């Protein structure tokens, strides 16, 4: 008998930040080790930077993480918590 894979919980980035989750990803991303780290604040928000960690960037000669300034992210509940291995340059708790 086959067991079903556990379905990932999907929420908005704001919802994850309020729960104290700082690493999220989109399930549609091709590489399962790509993720974004949020700079969480004491108020349960994030910003002003998102940090994209993508192992393939180094292969293409781009630095990782890619730091992206952000004011807002759409309200789509498409983000899931990233629980995979951390990138070697991701030293934040």
Steps between C-alpha positions, in 0.01 A plus 500: 500500500638839399521776756403848398754776522418758762347806335692819575315778678480810282458850639585859417844632589335730756338202674832314515676809638236539774572140603874568514586292192792662317558255211238445231482384140259452214418139414518580128871582518700239310775451758367376836798662677413856387348715773454853628610612844299780656643759738242471778420790730383495861153607379449180301568662164792475259718725296628703348702220336436153366802276448476245219718193547527295181787250461492526120589871517861417586521274196391793285748739659247698705549570868272335750304612681335751273373782721174651380342813648127456543211713618224245474430152369164408353239331717515167317521205742752316283803495730607198700745470784848397388633211711785378279872551550623853550738657253856517633488883497171514695630562850186653651298310762 
